[in-house]
Amino acid sequence: MSYDYTRTVSITPVSTSYSWDATPNWITITRVSVNSDDWTITLQENTGDARSATLTVRHANSTTVDTITVNQAEGVGVPDPTATPVPTSVPTATPAPTNVPNPTPVPPTATPVPPTATPVPTAEPTATPVPPTATPEPEQADAYYFHLGSGGYPYAQDLIGGTLYKADNSVAANYDESFADMLANPGSYEQVNSLSEIVDGTSFTIPASSSANFYWLAIPVDMIGDDLTVHKRFEIDGAPADNCSEKLAFVGPNGTNYNLYKLNTVPMTIELPIVYVVNS
């Protein structure tokens, strides 16, 4: 699993801006809340050699900097497999053939052939027509919205590019597995809500999270086929409609094709009211 550490950036005057330099892919730095100077530093679980990194926060004047050194111990190794002994083959004795005396030939006996009976035609049964059975149309799969990632399963703030842990602490092979595990183990994840449809004017509120996380929507392709990273369809907390920042195609329950969308926000803990609009 990953580990979180909180650090506060103090600068003078307080209105002066600053930024973090790029970090290695096993470290994530996120702001605790909007305009806060408290930052969460998340380290992914180490499964290899010991590693270290220097995190740099840079003043807007481009010359004043401060650094934090991060050291992470070597991960736990995997024991070598124990060889299983191969059984020794046991030869099977081949019996020696037994001499058989020459048999006395017996002349064949003719078998009488009975006369062939003339078959009597049987009346063909009349088939009773069966009316065709109507095939029911498949039910529309639900859409889902959730606000989770770090601070609990799957222990990754980025659900598209991060390492996703399942409720049994194994790593999901892809998001198909992670999504199925989230639905199958609701007690191990933060709140997940569903929508039977999303049409013009549909409104809902994505709940708060215990940690600063992105806001996510999983929508069946046959519910909304448009690319929501291109079309501006979501009004977030009363702001003008915006497009999503990222998407990932995956397969959901019953083989349904889904798109996972990340709303265009920074990671936060607060709840967000959302309205879906078509003509924006």
CYANA upper distance limits for C-alpha pairs under 8 A (distance plus 0.5 A):
  1 MET  CA     44 GLN  CA      7.07
  1 MET  CA     45 GLU  CA      5.64
  1 MET  CA    155 TYR  CA      6.79
  1 MET  CA    165 TYR  CA      7.85
  1 MET  CA    169 ASN  CA      8.30
  2 SER  CA     42 THR  CA      6.97
  2 SER  CA     43 LEU  CA      5.85
  2 SER  CA     44 GLN  CA      4.72
  2 SER  CA     45 GLU  CA      5.43
  2 SER  CA    155 TYR  CA      6.69
  2 SER  CA    156 ALA  CA      8.14
  3 TYR  CA     42 THR  CA      5.94
  3 TYR  CA     43 LEU  CA      5.67
  3 TYR  CA     44 GLN  CA      7.08
  3 TYR  CA     45 GLU  CA      7.85
  4 ASP  CA     40 THR  CA      6.73
  4 ASP  CA     41 ILE  CA      6.03
  4 ASP  CA     42 THR  CA      4.90
  4 ASP  CA     43 LEU  CA      7.01
  4 ASP  CA    151 GLY  CA      8.41
  5 TYR  CA     40 THR  CA      6.08
  5 TYR  CA     41 ILE  CA      5.53
  5 TYR  CA     42 THR  CA      6.92
  6 THR  CA     38 ASP  CA      7.17
  6 THR  CA     39 TRP  CA      6.04
  6 THR  CA     40 THR  CA      5.04
  6 THR  CA     41 ILE  CA      6.57
  7 ARG  CA     38 ASP  CA      6.26
  7 ARG  CA     39 TRP  CA      5.86
  7 ARG  CA     40 THR  CA      7.08
  7 ARG  CA     41 ILE  CA      7.97
  8 THR  CA     37 ASP  CA      6.03
  8 THR  CA     38 ASP  CA      4.90
  8 THR  CA     39 TRP  CA      6.65
  9 VAL  CA     37 ASP  CA      5.84
  9 VAL  CA     38 ASP  CA      7.04
  9 VAL  CA     39 TRP  CA      8.25
 10 SER  CA     14 VAL  CA      8.04
 10 SER  CA     37 ASP  CA      7.65
 11 ILE  CA     16 THR  CA      7.63
 12 THR  CA     16 THR  CA      7.37
 16 THR  CA     59 HIS  CA      8.29
 16 THR  CA     60 ALA  CA      7.48
 17 SER  CA     59 HIS  CA      7.09
 17 SER  CA     60 ALA  CA      5.97
 18 TYR  CA     57 VAL  CA      7.44
 18 TYR  CA     58 ARG  CA      5.99
 18 TYR  CA     59 HIS  CA      5.02
 18 TYR  CA     60 ALA  CA      5.57
 19 SER  CA     57 VAL  CA      6.13
 19 SER  CA     58 ARG  CA      5.82
 19 SER  CA     59 HIS  CA      7.30
 19 SER  CA     60 ALA  CA      8.01
 20 TRP  CA     55 LEU  CA      8.03
 20 TRP  CA     56 THR  CA      6.32
 20 TRP  CA     57 VAL  CA      4.86
 20 TRP  CA     58 ARG  CA      6.55
 21 ASP  CA     55 LEU  CA      7.59
 21 ASP  CA     56 THR  CA      6.04
 21 ASP  CA     57 VAL  CA      6.79
 21 ASP  CA     58 ARG  CA      7.72
 23 THR  CA     27 ILE  CA      6.73
 23 THR  CA     28 THR  CA      7.66
 23 THR  CA     55 LEU  CA      7.20
 24 PRO  CA     53 ALA  CA      8.01
 26 TRP  CA     43 LEU  CA      6.45
 26 TRP  CA     44 GLN  CA      5.80
 27 ILE  CA     41 ILE  CA      7.43
 27 ILE  CA     42 THR  CA      6.16
 27 ILE  CA     43 LEU  CA      5.36
 27 ILE  CA     44 GLN  CA      7.03
 28 THR  CA     40 THR  CA      8.49
 28 THR  CA     41 ILE  CA      6.32
 28 THR  CA     42 THR  CA      5.56
 28 THR  CA     43 LEU  CA      7.23
 29 ILE  CA     39 TRP  CA      7.10
 29 ILE  CA     40 THR  CA      6.18
 29 ILE  CA     41 ILE  CA      5.16
 29 ILE  CA     42 THR  CA      6.88
 30 THR  CA     39 TRP  CA      6.11
 30 THR  CA     40 THR  CA      5.75
 30 THR  CA     41 ILE  CA      7.21
 30 THR  CA    212 ALA  CA      7.70
 30 THR  CA    267 PRO  CA      7.34
 31 ARG  CA     36 SER  CA      7.29
 31 ARG  CA     37 ASP  CA      7.94
 31 ARG  CA     38 ASP  CA      6.84
 31 ARG  CA     39 TRP  CA      5.08
 31 ARG  CA     40 THR  CA      6.75
 31 ARG  CA    212 ALA  CA      7.71
 31 ARG  CA    267 PRO  CA      7.55
 31 ARG  CA    268 MET  CA      8.08
 32 VAL  CA     36 SER  CA      6.98
 32 VAL  CA     37 ASP  CA      8.47
 32 VAL  CA     38 ASP  CA      6.27
 32 VAL  CA     39 TRP  CA      5.95
 32 VAL  CA     40 THR  CA      6.81
 32 VAL  CA    211 SER  CA      8.16
 32 VAL  CA    212 ALA  CA      6.17
 32 VAL  CA    267 PRO  CA      8.27
 32 VAL  CA    268 MET  CA      7.04
 32 VAL  CA    269 THR  CA      7.98
 33 SER  CA     38 ASP  CA      8.35
 33 SER  CA    212 ALA  CA      7.59
 33 SER  CA    267 PRO  CA      8.14
 33 SER  CA    268 MET  CA      5.92
 33 SER  CA    269 THR  CA      7.38
 34 VAL  CA    268 MET  CA      7.78
 45 GLU  CA     75 GLY  CA      8.31
 46 ASN  CA     50 ALA  CA      8.33
 46 ASN  CA     72 GLN  CA      7.94
 46 ASN  CA     73 ALA  CA      8.09
 46 ASN  CA     74 GLU  CA      7.24
 46 ASN  CA     75 GLY  CA      5.42
 47 THR  CA     74 GLU  CA      7.68
 47 THR  CA     75 GLY  CA      4.74
 47 THR  CA     76 VAL  CA      6.66
 47 THR  CA     77 GLY  CA      7.81
 48 GLY  CA     74 GLU  CA      6.45
 48 GLY  CA     75 GLY  CA      5.52
 48 GLY  CA     76 VAL  CA      8.02
 48 GLY  CA     77 GLY  CA      8.13
 49 ASP  CA     73 ALA  CA      7.94
 49 ASP  CA     74 GLU  CA      5.07
 49 ASP  CA     75 GLY  CA      6.78
 50 ALA  CA     71 ASN  CA      8.22
 50 ALA  CA     72 GLN  CA      6.24
 50 ALA  CA     73 ALA  CA      5.09
 50 ALA  CA     74 GLU  CA      4.36
 50 ALA  CA     75 GLY  CA      7.54
 51 ARG  CA     71 ASN  CA      6.58
 51 ARG  CA     72 GLN  CA      5.87
 51 ARG  CA     73 ALA  CA      7.21
 51 ARG  CA     74 GLU  CA      7.77
 52 SER  CA     69 THR  CA      7.81
 52 SER  CA     70 VAL  CA      5.87
 52 SER  CA     71 ASN  CA      4.77
 52 SER  CA     72 GLN  CA      6.46
 53 ALA  CA     69 THR  CA      6.42
 53 ALA  CA     70 VAL  CA      5.71
 53 ALA  CA     71 ASN  CA      7.18
 54 THR  CA     67 THR  CA      6.91
 54 THR  CA     68 ILE  CA      6.15
 54 THR  CA     69 THR  CA      4.96
 54 THR  CA     70 VAL  CA      6.62
 55 LEU  CA     67 THR  CA      5.88
 55 LEU  CA     68 ILE  CA      5.50
 55 LEU  CA     69 THR  CA      6.74
 55 LEU  CA     70 VAL  CA      7.98
 56 THR  CA     65 VAL  CA      7.27
 56 THR  CA     66 ASP  CA      6.35
 56 THR  CA     67 THR  CA      4.96
 56 THR  CA     68 ILE  CA      7.09
 57 VAL  CA     65 VAL  CA      6.28
 57 VAL  CA     66 ASP  CA      6.01
 57 VAL  CA     67 THR  CA      6.75
 58 ARG  CA     62 SER  CA      6.92
 58 ARG  CA     63 THR  CA      8.01
 58 ARG  CA     64 THR  CA      6.74
 58 ARG  CA     65 VAL  CA      5.05
 58 ARG  CA     66 ASP  CA      7.21
 59 HIS  CA     63 THR  CA      7.33
 59 HIS  CA     64 THR  CA      5.74
 59 HIS  CA     65 VAL  CA      6.42
 60 ALA  CA     64 THR  CA      8.46
140 GLN  CA    196 SER  CA      8.00
140 GLN  CA    223 MET  CA      8.16
141 ALA  CA    196 SER  CA      7.65
141 ALA  CA    220 PRO  CA      7.12
141 ALA  CA    256 THR  CA      7.85
142 ASP  CA    194 SER  CA      6.67
142 ASP  CA    195 LEU  CA      6.05
142 ASP  CA    196 SER  CA      5.24
142 ASP  CA    197 GLU  CA      7.35
142 ASP  CA    219 ILE  CA      7.97
142 ASP  CA    220 PRO  CA      7.66
143 ALA  CA    194 SER  CA      5.96
143 ALA  CA    195 LEU  CA      5.52
143 ALA  CA    196 SER  CA      6.87
143 ALA  CA    197 GLU  CA      7.49
143 ALA  CA    198 ILE  CA      8.36
143 ALA  CA    217 LEU  CA      7.89
143 ALA  CA    218 ALA  CA      6.15
143 ALA  CA    219 ILE  CA      5.10
143 ALA  CA    220 PRO  CA      6.75
144 TYR  CA    192 VAL  CA      7.40
144 TYR  CA    193 ASN  CA      6.07
144 TYR  CA    194 SER  CA      4.73
144 TYR  CA    195 LEU  CA      6.62
144 TYR  CA    217 LEU  CA      6.25
144 TYR  CA    218 ALA  CA      5.54
144 TYR  CA    219 ILE  CA      7.06
145 TYR  CA    192 VAL  CA      6.67
145 TYR  CA    193 ASN  CA      5.99
145 TYR  CA    194 SER  CA      6.80
145 TYR  CA    206 ILE  CA      7.16
145 TYR  CA    215 TYR  CA      8.27
145 TYR  CA    216 TRP  CA      6.19
145 TYR  CA    217 LEU  CA      4.96
145 TYR  CA    218 ALA  CA      6.79
146 PHE  CA    190 GLU  CA      8.31
146 PHE  CA    191 GLN  CA      6.97
146 PHE  CA    192 VAL  CA      5.45
146 PHE  CA    193 ASN  CA      6.97
146 PHE  CA    206 ILE  CA      6.74
146 PHE  CA    207 PRO  CA      7.67
146 PHE  CA    215 TYR  CA      6.84
146 PHE  CA    216 TRP  CA      5.95
146 PHE  CA    217 LEU  CA      7.16
147 HIS  CA    190 GLU  CA      7.88
147 HIS  CA    191 GLN  CA      7.95
147 HIS  CA    192 VAL  CA      8.27
147 HIS  CA    206 ILE  CA      7.11
147 HIS  CA    207 PRO  CA      6.99
147 HIS  CA    208 ALA  CA      7.30
147 HIS  CA    209 SER  CA      6.42
147 HIS  CA    213 ASN  CA      6.91
147 HIS  CA    214 PHE  CA      6.76
147 HIS  CA    215 TYR  CA      5.33
147 HIS  CA    216 TRP  CA      6.65
148 LEU  CA    152 GLY  CA      8.01
148 LEU  CA    153 TYR  CA      8.37
148 LEU  CA    157 GLN  CA      7.92
148 LEU  CA    189 TYR  CA      8.14
148 LEU  CA    190 GLU  CA      6.54
148 LEU  CA    191 GLN  CA      8.46
148 LEU  CA    209 SER  CA      6.74
148 LEU  CA    211 SER  CA      8.28
148 LEU  CA    213 ASN  CA      6.30
148 LEU  CA    214 PHE  CA      7.54
148 LEU  CA    215 TYR  CA      7.89
149 GLY  CA    153 TYR  CA      6.90
149 GLY  CA    154 PRO  CA      6.23
149 GLY  CA    155 TYR  CA      5.94
149 GLY  CA    156 ALA  CA      5.36
149 GLY  CA    157 GLN  CA      4.83
149 GLY  CA    158 ASP  CA      7.39
149 GLY  CA    159 LEU  CA      7.37
149 GLY  CA    213 ASN  CA      6.54
149 GLY  CA    214 PHE  CA      8.13
150 SER  CA    154 PRO  CA      7.55
150 SER  CA    155 TYR  CA      4.99
150 SER  CA    156 ALA  CA      5.40
150 SER  CA    157 GLN  CA      5.33
150 SER  CA    211 SER  CA      6.88
150 SER  CA    212 ALA  CA      7.97
150 SER  CA    213 ASN  CA      7.13
151 GLY  CA    155 TYR  CA      6.67
151 GLY  CA    210 SER  CA      7.21
151 GLY  CA    211 SER  CA      5.98
152 GLY  CA    188 SER  CA      8.22
152 GLY  CA    189 TYR  CA      7.04
152 GLY  CA    190 GLU  CA      7.89
153 TYR  CA    164 LEU  CA      8.23
153 TYR  CA    165 TYR  CA      6.77
153 TYR  CA    166 LYS  CA      7.19
153 TYR  CA    167 ALA  CA      7.32
153 TYR  CA    188 SER  CA      7.09
153 TYR  CA    189 TYR  CA      6.02
153 TYR  CA    190 GLU  CA      8.40
154 PRO  CA    163 THR  CA      8.49
154 PRO  CA    164 LEU  CA      5.39
154 PRO  CA    165 TYR  CA      5.06
154 PRO  CA    166 LYS  CA      6.52
154 PRO  CA    167 ALA  CA      8.26
154 PRO  CA    178 SER  CA      8.06
154 PRO  CA    189 TYR  CA      8.12
155 TYR  CA    163 THR  CA      8.32
155 TYR  CA    164 LEU  CA      6.91
155 TYR  CA    165 TYR  CA      6.78
156 ALA  CA    162 GLY  CA      6.09
156 ALA  CA    163 THR  CA      6.71
156 ALA  CA    164 LEU  CA      6.50
156 ALA  CA    165 TYR  CA      8.45
157 GLN  CA    162 GLY  CA      7.63
157 GLN  CA    213 ASN  CA      6.41
157 GLN  CA    214 PHE  CA      7.51
158 ASP  CA    162 GLY  CA      5.54
158 ASP  CA    214 PHE  CA      8.31
159 LEU  CA    163 THR  CA      8.37
159 LEU  CA    164 LEU  CA      7.58
159 LEU  CA    175 TYR  CA      8.16
160 ILE  CA    175 TYR  CA      8.02
160 ILE  CA    247 LYS  CA      8.32
160 ILE  CA    248 LEU  CA      7.12
163 THR  CA    171 VAL  CA      7.52
163 THR  CA    172 ALA  CA      8.21
164 LEU  CA    171 VAL  CA      6.26
164 LEU  CA    172 ALA  CA      6.16
164 LEU  CA    175 TYR  CA      8.38
164 LEU  CA    178 SER  CA      7.17
165 TYR  CA    169 ASN  CA      6.01
165 TYR  CA    170 SER  CA      6.18
165 TYR  CA    171 VAL  CA      5.04
165 TYR  CA    172 ALA  CA      6.43
165 TYR  CA    178 SER  CA      7.95
166 LYS  CA    170 SER  CA      6.02
166 LYS  CA    171 VAL  CA      6.52
166 LYS  CA    172 ALA  CA      6.67
166 LYS  CA    178 SER  CA      6.82
166 LYS  CA    181 ASP  CA      6.75
166 LYS  CA    182 MET  CA      8.26
167 ALA  CA    181 ASP  CA      7.52
167 ALA  CA    185 ASN  CA      7.46
167 ALA  CA    188 SER  CA      6.71
172 ALA  CA    177 GLU  CA      6.08
172 ALA  CA    178 SER  CA      6.07
173 ALA  CA    177 GLU  CA      7.01
173 ALA  CA    178 SER  CA      8.47
174 ASN  CA    178 SER  CA      7.12
175 TYR  CA    179 PHE  CA      6.37
175 TYR  CA    250 PHE  CA      7.16
176 ASP  CA    180 ALA  CA      6.79
176 ASP  CA    250 PHE  CA      6.22
176 ASP  CA    251 VAL  CA      6.08
176 ASP  CA    252 GLY  CA      6.74
177 GLU  CA    181 ASP  CA      6.62
178 SER  CA    182 MET  CA      6.68
179 PHE  CA    183 LEU  CA      6.92
179 PHE  CA    252 GLY  CA      7.69
180 ALA  CA    184 ALA  CA      6.63
180 ALA  CA    252 GLY  CA      7.51
180 ALA  CA    253 PRO  CA      7.63
181 ASP  CA    185 ASN  CA      6.45
182 MET  CA    186 PRO  CA      6.58
182 MET  CA    188 SER  CA      8.21
182 MET  CA    189 TYR  CA      6.95
185 ASN  CA    189 TYR  CA      7.58
186 PRO  CA    190 GLU  CA      7.97
186 PRO  CA    191 GLN  CA      7.99
186 PRO  CA    192 VAL  CA      8.15
190 GLU  CA    209 SER  CA      7.78
191 GLN  CA    207 PRO  CA      7.84
197 GLU  CA    223 MET  CA      7.61
198 ILE  CA    202 THR  CA      6.28
198 ILE  CA    223 MET  CA      7.80
198 ILE  CA    224 ILE  CA      8.28
198 ILE  CA    276 TYR  CA      7.82
199 VAL  CA    276 TYR  CA      7.45
199 VAL  CA    277 VAL  CA      8.12
199 VAL  CA    278 VAL  CA      8.41
200 ASP  CA    276 TYR  CA      6.30
200 ASP  CA    277 VAL  CA      5.30
200 ASP  CA    278 VAL  CA      5.91
201 GLY  CA    275 VAL  CA      6.63
201 GLY  CA    276 TYR  CA      5.94
201 GLY  CA    277 VAL  CA      6.03
202 THR  CA    275 VAL  CA      6.24
202 THR  CA    276 TYR  CA      5.82
202 THR  CA    277 VAL  CA      8.07
203 SER  CA    273 PRO  CA      7.90
203 SER  CA    274 ILE  CA      6.07
203 SER  CA    275 VAL  CA      4.78
203 SER  CA    276 TYR  CA      6.82
204 PHE  CA    273 PRO  CA      6.46
204 PHE  CA    274 ILE  CA      5.91
204 PHE  CA    275 VAL  CA      7.15
205 THR  CA    271 GLU  CA      7.25
205 THR  CA    272 LEU  CA      5.98
205 THR  CA    273 PRO  CA      4.65
205 THR  CA    274 ILE  CA      6.26
206 ILE  CA    215 TYR  CA      7.87
206 ILE  CA    271 GLU  CA      6.00
206 ILE  CA    272 LEU  CA      5.72
206 ILE  CA    273 PRO  CA      6.84
206 ILE  CA    274 ILE  CA      7.89
207 PRO  CA    270 ILE  CA      7.80
207 PRO  CA    271 GLU  CA      5.00
207 PRO  CA    272 LEU  CA      7.27
208 ALA  CA    269 THR  CA      5.92
208 ALA  CA    270 ILE  CA      5.05
208 ALA  CA    271 GLU  CA      4.59
208 ALA  CA    272 LEU  CA      8.13
209 SER  CA    213 ASN  CA      7.47
209 SER  CA    268 MET  CA      8.29
209 SER  CA    269 THR  CA      5.28
209 SER  CA    270 ILE  CA      7.09
209 SER  CA    271 GLU  CA      7.98
210 SER  CA    269 THR  CA      6.74
211 SER  CA    268 MET  CA      7.86
211 SER  CA    269 THR  CA      6.07
212 ALA  CA    267 PRO  CA      5.48
212 ALA  CA    268 MET  CA      4.70
212 ALA  CA    269 THR  CA      5.08
213 ASN  CA    266 VAL  CA      8.37
213 ASN  CA    267 PRO  CA      4.78
213 ASN  CA    268 MET  CA      5.84
213 ASN  CA    269 THR  CA      6.88
214 PHE  CA    262 LYS  CA      7.42
214 PHE  CA    263 LEU  CA      7.73
214 PHE  CA    265 THR  CA      7.39
214 PHE  CA    266 VAL  CA      6.99
214 PHE  CA    267 PRO  CA      5.07
214 PHE  CA    268 MET  CA      7.15
215 TYR  CA    262 LYS  CA      6.48
215 TYR  CA    263 LEU  CA      6.10
215 TYR  CA    265 THR  CA      8.06
215 TYR  CA    267 PRO  CA      8.21
216 TRP  CA    260 LEU  CA      7.55
216 TRP  CA    261 TYR  CA      6.21
216 TRP  CA    262 LYS  CA      5.31
216 TRP  CA    263 LEU  CA      6.69
217 LEU  CA    260 LEU  CA      6.29
217 LEU  CA    261 TYR  CA      5.60
217 LEU  CA    262 LYS  CA      7.11
217 LEU  CA    263 LEU  CA      8.23
218 ALA  CA    258 TYR  CA      6.92
218 ALA  CA    259 ASN  CA      6.21
218 ALA  CA    260 LEU  CA      4.97
218 ALA  CA    261 TYR  CA      6.79
219 ILE  CA    223 MET  CA      7.37
219 ILE  CA    224 ILE  CA      7.48
219 ILE  CA    258 TYR  CA      5.98
219 ILE  CA    259 ASN  CA      5.97
219 ILE  CA    260 LEU  CA      7.09
219 ILE  CA    261 TYR  CA      8.37
220 PRO  CA    224 ILE  CA      7.18
220 PRO  CA    256 THR  CA      7.39
220 PRO  CA    257 ASN  CA      6.40
220 PRO  CA    258 TYR  CA      4.75
220 PRO  CA    259 ASN  CA      6.87
221 VAL  CA    225 GLY  CA      5.55
221 VAL  CA    257 ASN  CA      6.34
221 VAL  CA    258 TYR  CA      5.75
221 VAL  CA    259 ASN  CA      6.93
222 ASP  CA    257 ASN  CA      8.45
226 ASP  CA    231 HIS  CA      7.78
227 ASP  CA    231 HIS  CA      6.84
228 LEU  CA    232 LYS  CA      7.17
228 LEU  CA    233 ARG  CA      7.44
228 LEU  CA    243 ASN  CA      6.27
228 LEU  CA    244 CYS  CA      6.28
228 LEU  CA    261 TYR  CA      8.16
229 THR  CA    243 ASN  CA      5.59
229 THR  CA    244 CYS  CA      4.98
229 THR  CA    245 SER  CA      6.28
229 THR  CA    246 GLU  CA      6.75
229 THR  CA    247 LYS  CA      7.48
229 THR  CA    261 TYR  CA      8.36
230 VAL  CA    243 ASN  CA      6.53
230 VAL  CA    244 CYS  CA      8.04
231 HIS  CA    242 ASP  CA      8.29
231 HIS  CA    243 ASN  CA      6.14
232 LYS  CA    241 ALA  CA      5.96
232 LYS  CA    242 ASP  CA      4.87
232 LYS  CA    243 ASN  CA      4.55
232 LYS  CA    244 CYS  CA      8.10
232 LYS  CA    280 SER  CA      7.52
233 ARG  CA    241 ALA  CA      6.03
233 ARG  CA    242 ASP  CA      6.48
233 ARG  CA    243 ASN  CA      6.60
233 ARG  CA    276 TYR  CA      6.07
233 ARG  CA    277 VAL  CA      5.59
233 ARG  CA    278 VAL  CA      6.40
233 ARG  CA    280 SER  CA      7.43
234 PHE  CA    241 ALA  CA      5.38
234 PHE  CA    242 ASP  CA      5.89
234 PHE  CA    243 ASN  CA      7.09
234 PHE  CA    274 ILE  CA      7.00
234 PHE  CA    275 VAL  CA      6.22
234 PHE  CA    276 TYR  CA      5.33
234 PHE  CA    277 VAL  CA      6.79
235 GLU  CA    239 ALA  CA      6.07
235 GLU  CA    240 PRO  CA      6.02
235 GLU  CA    241 ALA  CA      4.68
235 GLU  CA    242 ASP  CA      6.81
235 GLU  CA    274 ILE  CA      6.21
235 GLU  CA    275 VAL  CA      5.60
235 GLU  CA    276 TYR  CA      6.94
235 GLU  CA    277 VAL  CA      7.83
236 ILE  CA    240 PRO  CA      7.89
236 ILE  CA    241 ALA  CA      7.56
236 ILE  CA    242 ASP  CA      8.17
236 ILE  CA    272 LEU  CA      7.37
236 ILE  CA    273 PRO  CA      6.70
236 ILE  CA    274 ILE  CA      5.45
236 ILE  CA    275 VAL  CA      7.35
237 ASP  CA    272 LEU  CA      6.50
237 ASP  CA    273 PRO  CA      5.60
237 ASP  CA    274 ILE  CA      6.69
238 GLY  CA    273 PRO  CA      8.35
238 GLY  CA    274 ILE  CA      8.42
241 ALA  CA    277 VAL  CA      7.95
241 ALA  CA    280 SER  CA      7.00
242 ASP  CA    264 ASN  CA      7.87
243 ASN  CA    263 LEU  CA      7.92
243 ASN  CA    264 ASN  CA      7.31
244 CYS  CA    261 TYR  CA      6.82
244 CYS  CA    262 LYS  CA      6.21
244 CYS  CA    263 LEU  CA      5.13
244 CYS  CA    264 ASN  CA      5.58
245 SER  CA    261 TYR  CA      8.04
245 SER  CA    262 LYS  CA      6.30
245 SER  CA    263 LEU  CA      6.44
245 SER  CA    264 ASN  CA      5.38
246 GLU  CA    261 TYR  CA      6.31
246 GLU  CA    262 LYS  CA      5.80
246 GLU  CA    263 LEU  CA      8.11
247 LYS  CA    259 ASN  CA      6.85
247 LYS  CA    260 LEU  CA      5.75
247 LYS  CA    261 TYR  CA      4.94
247 LYS  CA    262 LYS  CA      6.87
248 LEU  CA    259 ASN  CA      5.99
248 LEU  CA    260 LEU  CA      5.45
248 LEU  CA    261 TYR  CA      7.23
249 ALA  CA    257 ASN  CA      7.83
249 ALA  CA    258 TYR  CA      6.32
249 ALA  CA    259 ASN  CA      4.97
249 ALA  CA    260 LEU  CA      6.76
250 PHE  CA    257 ASN  CA      6.63
250 PHE  CA    258 TYR  CA      5.86
250 PHE  CA    259 ASN  CA      6.67
250 PHE  CA    260 LEU  CA      7.83
251 VAL  CA    255 GLY  CA      6.25
251 VAL  CA    256 THR  CA      6.13
251 VAL  CA    257 ASN  CA      5.22
251 VAL  CA    258 TYR  CA      6.26
252 GLY  CA    256 THR  CA      5.60
252 GLY  CA    257 ASN  CA      6.63
252 GLY  CA    258 TYR  CA      6.71
